Amino acid sequence: MTTATAKRRSLGEWWNNLNRPQQWGVLIPVVVLVYALPILNPPILTTEPGFDFPIAMFEVARYALIAIGLNVVVGQAGLLDLGYVGFFAVGAYVAALFTSPDSVLSKLPFLAVLPIAMAITMIFGIILGTPTLRLRGDYLAIVTLGFGEIVRLLADNVDPLRGNQGFQQVGHPPGTNADGTDLFNNTDGVPWYWLTVTIIIVILFAVGNLERSRVGRAWVAIRDDEDAASIMGVNTFKFKIWAFVIGAAIGGLSGALYAGQLAFVNNQKFDVVTSMLFLAAVILGGSGNKVGVILGAIVVAYIPLRFLVIAEYKFLIFGVALIVLMIFRPQGLFGARQRLLTYGRLAYQRLLGKGEQISSDGAMTTEDTAGGKR
């Protein structure tokens, strides 16, 4: 066991040994600090003069939300989705169609559009997932890649979606500053950052509850061995649809927030390369680990904005980083714990009243209450 692995395990054990009030006592100051970041603008974290720091923080939060949604599909259920940008694009266009004066549809309040964007992307998730989720591995990856390209091409060629011309003056949440200007605008990233972080916290609670439920256990079983899960009675197709739909909804929500902050949507931001960056955040941080994918999203979104001189080489840099990671640490920086196996061992220990030891190579030995080993 390496020193880094031992430290992560000891940190995890320390956290799990805290009761709920103690965990909240640790989390609340961290959350307050996260909310205060764009206002504090720490010198060590601030961006270069060419990019506004609060806008950069919103970009980081947006990528974190996208990574959480993609992690449900890739990390929890083990479905390789290369076209996640398609769901992101659907959410952005829904926000534009229902709030921009360039659209022929009736206008709705921006906050009312957010659940609509989630619902429509969920429908797209069902439409895509129903015929394709019986595929696996590379075949599923190619189909999802094609879906992302189809959405982009539709934006190019369907007249109501306005191609390169796009939609201007996309709506935003209500609220005004003391001087009468809009609180949410495309030059001040602080309100958008706060809104996105709040949504991330809500989504983390919801996804965390799902992971601990029967649905989450089914996802892990499918990810580890779909054939074995099916033999044991898990309706693999139904639970894969669940993952696809939930991931699509979060992707659509992030797309709507992106459209509102930028106040402009066209077909130029929804290409395959953008989808690869989303996937890189999940793989880099640790597929299946919520905290890991958030940290991966921070790295992918923040580094090019912090060091603008390397921004044009970001695809090369993250590509090389992924290759190195796949060779030396394929589980990512913060790999997912094998929760089902962990819970099974704990249940075995409590049932038989015996201690257990896990060696560095993963083998398990048990000790009876008299101290002997078997």
C-alpha positions as CSV (number, residue, x, y, z in Angstrom):
1,M,0.0,0.0,0.0
2,T,1.5,3.4,-1.0
3,T,1.7,6.3,1.4
4,A,-0.9,8.3,-0.6
5,T,-3.4,5.4,-0.5
6,A,-2.9,4.9,3.2
7,K,-3.5,8.6,3.9
8,R,-6.7,8.6,1.8
9,R,-7.9,5.5,3.6
10,S,-7.2,6.9,7.0
11,L,-8.9,10.2,6.0
12,G,-11.9,8.2,4.9
13,E,-12.0,6.2,8.1
14,W,-11.7,9.4,10.2
15,W,-14.7,10.9,8.3
16,N,-16.8,7.8,8.6
17,N,-16.1,7.7,12.4
18,L,-17.6,11.1,12.9
19,N,-21.2,11.3,13.8
20,R,-23.7,13.4,11.8
21,P,-23.4,16.7,13.8
22,Q,-19.6,16.5,13.7
23,Q,-19.6,16.0,9.9
24,W,-21.9,19.0,9.6
25,G,-19.5,21.0,11.8
26,V,-16.7,20.2,9.3
27,L,-18.8,20.8,6.2
28,I,-20.5,24.1,7.0
29,P,-17.2,26.1,7.2
30,V,-16.0,24.5,4.0
31,V,-19.3,25.4,2.2
32,V,-19.1,29.0,3.5
33,L,-15.6,29.3,2.2
34,V,-16.7,27.9,-1.2
35,Y,-19.5,30.5,-1.4
36,A,-17.1,33.3,-0.5
37,L,-14.4,32.4,-3.0
38,P,-15.4,34.8,-5.8
39,I,-15.7,37.7,-3.3
40,L,-12.4,36.9,-1.5
41,N,-10.6,36.4,-4.8
42,P,-7.5,34.9,-3.1
43,P,-4.2,36.1,-4.8
44,I,-3.0,32.6,-5.2
45,L,-6.1,31.5,-7.0
46,T,-7.1,34.6,-8.9
47,T,-7.0,34.5,-12.7
48,E,-4.8,36.6,-14.9
49,P,-6.0,40.1,-15.9
50,G,-7.4,38.8,-19.1
51,F,-10.2,36.8,-17.4
52,D,-12.7,37.8,-14.7
53,F,-12.3,35.6,-11.6
54,P,-16.0,35.3,-10.6
55,I,-16.8,34.3,-14.2
56,A,-14.0,31.7,-13.9
57,M,-15.5,30.4,-10.7
58,F,-18.9,30.0,-12.4
59,E,-17.2,28.1,-15.2
60,V,-15.6,25.8,-12.6
61,A,-19.0,25.3,-10.9
62,R,-20.7,24.6,-14.2
63,Y,-18.1,21.9,-15.1
64,A,-18.5,20.4,-11.6
65,L,-22.3,20.1,-12.2
66,I,-21.7,18.5,-15.6
67,A,-19.2,16.1,-14.1
68,I,-21.7,15.0,-11.4
69,G,-24.3,14.2,-14.0
70,L,-21.9,12.4,-16.3
71,N,-20.5,10.5,-13.3
72,V,-24.0,9.0,-12.8
73,V,-23.8,7.5,-16.3
74,V,-20.1,6.6,-16.5
75,G,-19.0,6.2,-12.9
76,Q,-22.0,4.7,-11.3
77,A,-23.6,2.6,-14.0
78,G,-20.5,2.0,-16.1
79,L,-22.0,3.3,-19.4
80,L,-19.4,4.9,-21.6
81,D,-21.1,8.1,-22.9
82,L,-19.0,10.1,-25.4
83,G,-21.9,12.3,-26.5
84,Y,-22.9,13.9,-23.2
85,V,-22.6,17.3,-24.8
86,G,-25.8,16.5,-26.7
87,F,-27.8,16.7,-23.4
88,F,-26.0,19.8,-22.5
89,A,-26.9,21.4,-25.8
90,V,-30.6,20.4,-25.5
91,G,-30.8,22.1,-22.1
92,A,-29.1,25.3,-23.5
93,Y,-31.5,25.4,-26.5
94,V,-34.6,24.8,-24.4
95,A,-33.6,27.8,-22.3
96,A,-33.0,29.9,-25.4
97,L,-36.2,28.8,-27.1
98,F,-38.4,29.7,-24.1
99,T,-36.7,32.9,-23.0
100,S,-35.0,34.6,-26.0
101,P,-36.9,37.3,-28.0
102,D,-35.4,35.7,-31.1
103,S,-37.6,32.6,-30.5
104,V,-41.1,32.2,-31.9
105,L,-42.2,30.3,-28.8
106,S,-44.0,32.0,-25.9
107,K,-41.7,33.4,-23.2
108,L,-41.4,31.9,-19.7
109,P,-39.6,33.0,-16.6
110,F,-36.1,31.6,-16.5
111,L,-36.5,29.7,-13.2
112,A,-39.6,28.0,-14.7
113,V,-37.6,26.9,-17.7
114,L,-35.0,25.0,-15.6
115,P,-37.3,22.1,-14.8
116,I,-38.6,22.2,-18.3
117,A,-35.1,21.8,-19.6
118,M,-34.5,18.9,-17.3
119,A,-37.7,17.2,-18.3
120,I,-37.1,17.6,-22.1
121,T,-33.5,16.2,-21.7
122,M,-34.9,13.3,-19.8
123,I,-37.2,12.6,-22.7
124,F,-34.2,12.7,-25.0
125,G,-32.4,10.4,-22.7
126,I,-35.2,7.9,-23.0
127,I,-35.3,8.3,-26.7
128,L,-31.6,7.6,-27.0
129,G,-31.4,5.0,-24.3
130,T,-34.3,2.8,-25.1
131,P,-32.9,1.4,-28.4
132,T,-29.2,1.7,-27.6
133,L,-28.6,0.6,-24.0
134,R,-28.7,-3.0,-24.9
135,L,-25.3,-2.3,-26.5
136,R,-22.2,-2.4,-24.4
137,G,-18.7,-1.0,-24.4
138,D,-17.3,0.5,-27.6
139,Y,-20.6,0.0,-29.5
140,L,-22.5,2.1,-26.9
141,A,-19.7,4.7,-27.0
142,I,-20.0,5.1,-30.8
143,V,-23.8,5.4,-30.6
144,T,-23.6,8.1,-27.9
145,L,-20.9,9.9,-29.9
146,G,-23.3,9.9,-32.9
147,F,-26.1,11.4,-30.7
148,G,-23.9,14.3,-29.8
149,E,-23.0,15.0,-33.4
150,I,-26.7,14.7,-34.4
151,V,-27.7,17.4,-32.0
152,R,-25.0,19.7,-33.3
153,L,-26.0,19.1,-36.9
154,L,-29.6,19.7,-36.1
155,A,-28.6,23.0,-34.6
156,D,-26.8,23.7,-37.9
157,N,-29.6,22.8,-40.2
158,V,-32.9,23.3,-38.5
159,D,-34.1,26.8,-39.2
160,P,-35.8,27.5,-35.9
161,L,-32.5,26.8,-34.1
162,R,-30.9,29.6,-36.0
163,G,-27.5,27.9,-36.7
164,N,-24.5,30.2,-36.3
165,Q,-26.8,33.2,-35.8
166,G,-28.1,31.8,-32.6
167,F,-30.3,33.3,-29.9
168,Q,-29.5,36.5,-28.1
169,Q,-30.8,38.0,-24.8
170,V,-31.4,34.6,-23.3
171,G,-33.4,35.0,-20.1
172,H,-32.0,35.0,-16.5
173,P,-33.4,34.8,-13.0
174,P,-35.1,37.8,-11.6
175,G,-33.5,40.3,-9.2
176,T,-32.0,43.8,-9.4
177,N,-29.0,45.5,-7.8
178,A,-29.2,48.7,-5.7
179,D,-28.6,50.8,-8.8
180,G,-31.5,49.1,-10.6
181,T,-29.4,46.9,-12.9
182,D,-30.1,43.2,-13.3
183,L,-28.6,41.1,-10.5
184,F,-28.0,38.2,-13.0
185,N,-26.1,39.4,-16.0
186,N,-23.3,38.1,-18.2
187,T,-20.7,40.4,-16.8
188,D,-21.0,39.5,-13.1
189,G,-20.3,35.8,-12.3
190,V,-20.9,36.0,-8.5
191,P,-24.8,35.5,-8.5
192,W,-24.5,32.7,-11.2
193,Y,-21.7,31.0,-9.2
194,W,-23.9,31.1,-6.0
195,L,-26.9,29.7,-7.9
196,T,-24.9,26.9,-9.4
197,V,-23.2,26.0,-6.2
198,T,-26.6,25.8,-4.5
199,I,-27.8,23.5,-7.2
200,I,-24.7,21.4,-6.9
201,I,-25.4,20.9,-3.2
202,V,-29.0,19.8,-3.8
203,I,-27.9,17.5,-6.6
204,L,-25.2,15.9,-4.4
205,F,-27.8,15.2,-1.7
206,A,-30.1,13.6,-4.3
207,V,-27.4,11.6,-6.0
208,G,-26.0,10.5,-2.7
209,N,-29.3,9.2,-1.5
210,L,-29.7,7.3,-4.9
211,E,-26.2,5.7,-4.4
212,R,-27.2,4.4,-1.0
213,S,-30.6,3.0,-2.3
214,R,-31.4,-0.1,-4.2
215,V,-30.9,1.9,-7.4
216,G,-27.3,2.7,-6.5
217,R,-26.5,-0.8,-5.6
218,A,-27.9,-2.0,-8.9
219,W,-25.8,0.5,-10.7
220,V,-22.6,-0.7,-9.0
221,A,-23.5,-4.3,-9.8
222,I,-24.1,-3.5,-13.4
223,R,-20.9,-1.5,-13.6
224,D,-18.8,-4.4,-12.1
225,D,-20.4,-7.3,-14.0
226,E,-23.6,-6.8,-16.0
227,D,-24.0,-10.5,-16.7
228,A,-23.7,-11.5,-13.1
229,A,-26.1,-8.7,-12.1
230,S,-28.6,-10.0,-14.6
231,I,-28.3,-13.6,-13.4
232,M,-28.9,-12.4,-9.8
233,G,-32.2,-10.8,-10.9
234,V,-31.3,-7.2,-11.5
235,N,-33.3,-5.7,-14.3
236,T,-30.2,-4.2,-16.0
237,F,-31.9,-2.5,-18.8
238,K,-34.3,-0.6,-16.5
239,F,-31.6,0.6,-14.2
240,K,-29.4,1.7,-17.1
241,I,-32.3,3.7,-18.4
242,W,-32.6,5.3,-14.9
243,A,-28.9,6.3,-15.0
244,F,-29.1,7.7,-18.5
245,V,-32.2,9.7,-17.7
246,I,-30.9,11.1,-14.5
247,G,-27.6,12.0,-16.1
248,A,-29.4,13.6,-19.0
249,A,-31.5,15.8,-16.6
250,I,-28.4,17.1,-14.8
251,G,-26.7,17.8,-18.2
252,G,-29.8,19.7,-19.4
253,L,-29.8,21.7,-16.2
254,S,-26.2,22.7,-16.6
255,G,-26.8,23.6,-20.3
256,A,-29.7,25.9,-19.3
257,L,-27.5,27.7,-16.7
258,Y,-24.8,28.1,-19.3
259,A,-27.2,29.7,-21.7
260,G,-28.6,32.1,-19.1
261,Q,-25.2,33.3,-18.0
262,L,-23.8,33.7,-21.5
263,A,-27.1,35.2,-22.7
264,F,-26.3,33.8,-26.1
265,V,-26.6,30.3,-27.7
266,N,-25.5,29.1,-31.1
267,N,-24.1,25.9,-32.5
268,Q,-20.4,26.5,-31.8
269,K,-20.1,25.2,-28.3
270,F,-21.4,21.7,-28.6
271,D,-18.8,19.8,-30.5
272,V,-17.2,16.4,-29.7
273,V,-14.1,18.0,-28.2
274,T,-16.2,19.7,-25.5
275,S,-17.7,16.3,-24.7
276,M,-14.3,14.9,-24.4
277,L,-13.4,17.6,-21.8
278,F,-16.5,16.6,-19.8
279,L,-15.4,13.0,-19.9
280,A,-11.8,13.9,-19.0
281,A,-13.0,15.6,-15.8
282,V,-14.8,12.4,-14.7
283,I,-11.9,10.1,-15.5
284,L,-9.2,12.4,-14.2
285,G,-10.9,12.9,-10.8
286,G,-12.0,9.3,-10.4
287,S,-15.0,7.7,-12.1
288,G,-17.6,6.7,-9.5
289,N,-16.4,9.1,-6.8
290,K,-18.5,12.3,-6.4
291,V,-15.8,14.3,-4.7
292,G,-13.2,13.0,-7.2
293,V,-15.2,14.1,-10.3
294,I,-15.7,17.5,-8.7
295,L,-12.0,17.9,-8.2
296,G,-11.4,16.6,-11.8
297,A,-13.8,19.3,-13.1
298,I,-12.0,22.0,-11.1
299,V,-8.7,21.0,-12.7
300,V,-10.1,20.8,-16.2
301,A,-12.0,24.1,-16.0
302,Y,-9.8,26.2,-13.8
303,I,-6.2,25.5,-15.1
304,P,-6.8,27.0,-18.6
305,L,-8.5,30.0,-17.1
306,R,-5.8,30.5,-14.4
307,F,-2.9,30.2,-16.9
308,L,-4.2,31.7,-20.1
309,V,-0.9,31.2,-21.9
310,I,-1.6,27.4,-22.0
311,A,-5.3,27.7,-22.7
312,E,-4.9,26.9,-26.4
313,Y,-3.0,23.7,-25.6
314,K,-5.5,22.4,-23.0
315,F,-6.6,19.5,-25.2
316,L,-3.0,18.4,-25.7
317,I,-2.2,18.8,-22.0
318,F,-5.3,16.9,-20.7
319,G,-4.9,14.3,-23.3
320,V,-1.3,13.6,-22.2
321,A,-2.5,13.7,-18.5
322,L,-5.1,11.1,-19.2
323,I,-2.6,8.8,-21.0
324,V,-0.3,9.0,-18.0
325,L,-3.1,8.5,-15.6
326,M,-4.4,5.4,-17.4
327,I,-0.9,3.9,-17.2
328,F,-0.1,4.6,-13.6
329,R,-3.4,5.1,-11.9
330,P,-6.4,3.9,-14.0
331,Q,-8.9,4.4,-11.3
332,G,-8.3,8.2,-11.4
333,L,-6.9,10.5,-8.7
334,F,-9.7,9.5,-6.3
335,G,-11.0,6.1,-7.3
336,A,-14.4,4.9,-6.2
337,R,-14.5,2.6,-3.2
338,Q,-15.9,-0.9,-3.7
339,R,-18.9,-0.2,-1.5
340,L,-20.7,-3.4,-2.0
341,L,-17.7,-5.4,-1.0
342,T,-17.0,-3.2,1.9
343,Y,-20.5,-3.5,3.3
344,G,-20.4,-7.3,2.8
345,R,-17.2,-7.6,4.8
346,L,-18.6,-5.4,7.6
347,A,-21.8,-7.5,7.7
348,Y,-19.7,-10.7,7.8
349,Q,-17.6,-9.3,10.6
350,R,-20.6,-8.3,12.7
351,L,-22.4,-11.5,12.1
352,L,-19.6,-13.7,13.2
353,G,-18.1,-11.4,15.8
354,K,-14.7,-11.6,14.2
355,G,-12.2,-8.9,13.3
356,E,-10.7,-8.6,9.9
357,Q,-7.5,-7.5,8.4
358,I,-6.9,-6.5,4.8
359,S,-3.4,-7.0,3.5
360,S,-1.8,-4.6,1.0
361,D,-2.5,-7.0,-1.9
362,G,-6.3,-7.0,-1.1
363,A,-6.4,-10.4,0.6
364,M,-8.6,-10.6,3.7
365,T,-7.7,-12.5,6.9
366,T,-10.0,-12.8,9.9
367,E,-9.3,-13.0,13.6
368,D,-11.5,-14.6,16.1
369,T,-12.1,-13.0,19.4
370,A,-9.2,-15.0,21.0
371,G,-6.7,-13.4,18.6
372,G,-6.0,-16.3,16.3
373,K,-5.9,-16.0,12.5
374,R,-7.3,-18.1,9.8
